[in-house]
Amino acid sequence: MTLVRTGALLLLLLPTVCIAQLEPSGCRSYEPVAVALHGKLIRKTFAGPPNYTDIRKGDQAETFWLLNLDFPICVHEDASEPELNPSQKNVRSVQLVLDQGDYERLKALLGKRVVAAGSLFGAHTGHHHTAVLLTVTSLEQAHWK
């Protein structure tokens, strides 16, 4: 009878184990680790120099590309540079850093779901508008809806 109970218990636990394996596998790491992130590619304009507060009051407009993530991520603190790359939780959007020529070549992807690959680093200037940024090595349209 104990064997039957043990088998029934295993059958009850099995769906939980399978579901857990489909969830994201923990926090990401900062550069030089390569990551792939999924989300919608958008363009957003922010206030730039001199005050980084309000375009209508004379600050220069700066337009950047962001990836609004399909699911929030967390990022582990970089032990070698914790001030530059602190731990982050519930990251929902990352600013993308691309080569200058990539903007024209990839602009057809704006507004679409994409996969962006590269390495992460923490915001550290007034030009960084998300807590975590991605230096992009590849950007392509996602092949699912």
C-alpha positions as CSV (number, residue, x, y, z in Angstrom):
1,M,0.0,0.0,0.0
2,T,2.9,2.4,0.7
3,L,4.2,1.9,-2.8
4,V,0.9,2.9,-4.3
5,R,0.7,6.0,-2.1
6,T,4.3,7.0,-3.1
7,G,3.4,6.5,-6.8
8,A,0.3,8.7,-6.4
9,L,2.3,11.4,-4.7
10,L,4.9,11.4,-7.5
11,L,2.1,11.7,-10.1
12,L,0.8,14.7,-8.2
13,L,4.2,16.4,-8.0
14,L,5.2,15.7,-11.6
15,P,3.1,18.5,-13.2
16,T,4.6,21.0,-10.8
17,V,8.2,19.9,-11.7
18,C,7.4,20.2,-15.4
19,I,5.9,23.7,-15.1
20,A,8.8,24.9,-13.0
21,Q,11.2,23.9,-15.7
22,L,9.4,26.2,-18.2
23,E,10.0,29.3,-16.1
24,P,13.0,31.6,-16.6
25,S,16.2,30.1,-15.1
26,G,17.1,32.9,-12.7
27,C,18.8,36.2,-12.9
28,R,21.0,37.4,-15.7
29,S,24.6,38.5,-15.4
30,Y,26.4,41.7,-16.5
31,E,29.0,41.8,-19.3
32,P,30.9,39.9,-20.5
33,V,28.2,37.3,-20.2
34,A,26.0,37.0,-23.4
35,V,22.3,37.2,-22.9
36,A,19.2,37.1,-25.2
37,L,16.2,39.2,-24.3
38,H,12.7,39.1,-25.9
39,G,10.3,42.0,-26.1
40,K,8.8,44.8,-28.2
41,L,11.3,47.3,-29.8
42,I,10.2,50.9,-29.3
43,R,11.8,54.4,-29.8
44,K,11.5,57.0,-27.0
45,T,12.6,60.6,-26.7
46,F,14.1,61.9,-23.4
47,A,15.4,65.2,-22.2
48,G,19.2,65.5,-22.7
49,P,21.8,68.2,-21.9
50,P,22.2,70.6,-20.3
51,N,19.8,69.7,-17.4
52,Y,18.2,66.3,-18.5
53,T,14.8,67.3,-17.2
54,D,12.5,69.0,-19.8
55,I,12.8,69.4,-23.6
56,R,10.2,72.3,-23.4
57,K,12.6,74.2,-21.1
58,G,15.6,74.0,-23.5
59,D,17.0,70.6,-22.9
60,Q,18.2,68.8,-26.1
61,A,15.9,66.0,-27.2
62,E,17.6,62.6,-27.3
63,T,15.9,59.6,-28.9
64,F,16.9,56.1,-27.9
65,W,15.7,52.6,-28.7
66,L,14.3,50.5,-25.8
67,L,13.3,46.9,-25.5
68,N,10.1,46.5,-23.5
69,L,10.6,43.0,-22.1
70,D,8.0,40.3,-22.5
71,F,8.7,39.3,-18.8
72,P,10.6,41.2,-16.1
73,I,14.1,40.1,-15.4
74,C,16.6,40.4,-12.6
75,V,20.4,41.0,-12.9
76,H,23.0,39.8,-10.4
77,E,25.4,42.3,-8.9
78,D,28.8,42.4,-10.6
79,A,31.1,41.5,-7.7
80,S,34.1,43.2,-9.5
81,E,32.2,46.5,-10.1
82,P,29.2,46.7,-7.8
83,E,28.9,50.5,-8.0
84,L,28.6,50.4,-11.8
85,N,26.6,47.2,-12.1
86,P,24.4,46.7,-9.0
87,S,21.9,44.0,-8.6
88,Q,18.5,44.9,-10.2
89,K,15.1,43.4,-9.8
90,N,11.9,43.6,-11.8
91,V,13.6,45.1,-14.9
92,R,10.9,45.6,-17.5
93,S,12.7,47.7,-20.1
94,V,16.3,48.0,-21.3
95,Q,17.9,50.7,-23.4
96,L,19.7,49.3,-26.4
97,V,23.2,50.4,-27.4
98,L,23.7,49.9,-31.2
99,D,26.4,50.9,-33.7
100,Q,25.4,54.1,-35.6
101,G,24.7,52.3,-38.9
102,D,22.4,49.8,-37.2
103,Y,19.6,52.3,-36.6
104,E,18.9,52.8,-40.3
105,R,19.4,49.1,-41.1
106,L,17.1,47.9,-38.4
107,K,14.4,50.6,-38.2
108,A,11.8,48.2,-39.9
109,L,11.8,46.3,-36.6
110,L,10.4,49.2,-34.5
111,G,7.1,48.3,-33.0
112,K,7.7,44.6,-33.5
113,R,8.6,41.8,-31.1
114,V,12.3,41.0,-31.4
115,V,15.1,39.0,-29.8
116,A,18.0,41.2,-28.8
117,A,21.3,39.5,-27.9
118,G,24.4,41.1,-26.4
119,S,25.8,42.0,-22.9
120,L,24.3,44.0,-20.1
121,F,25.7,46.9,-18.1
122,G,24.4,49.3,-15.5
123,A,23.3,52.9,-16.2
124,H,26.0,55.4,-15.2
125,T,25.5,58.6,-17.3
126,G,22.7,61.1,-17.9
127,H,22.3,59.5,-21.4
128,H,21.3,56.2,-19.8
129,H,17.5,56.1,-19.3
130,T,17.0,52.6,-17.9
131,A,18.7,50.9,-15.0
132,V,20.2,48.3,-17.2
133,L,21.4,48.7,-20.8
134,L,22.2,46.1,-23.5
135,T,25.1,46.4,-25.9
136,V,23.6,44.7,-28.9
137,T,25.4,42.2,-31.0
138,S,22.3,40.9,-32.8
139,L,18.7,42.1,-33.2
140,E,16.1,40.2,-35.2
141,Q,12.4,39.8,-35.4
142,A,10.9,37.2,-33.1
143,H,9.4,34.2,-35.0
144,W,6.4,33.8,-32.7
145,K,3.4,36.0,-31.8
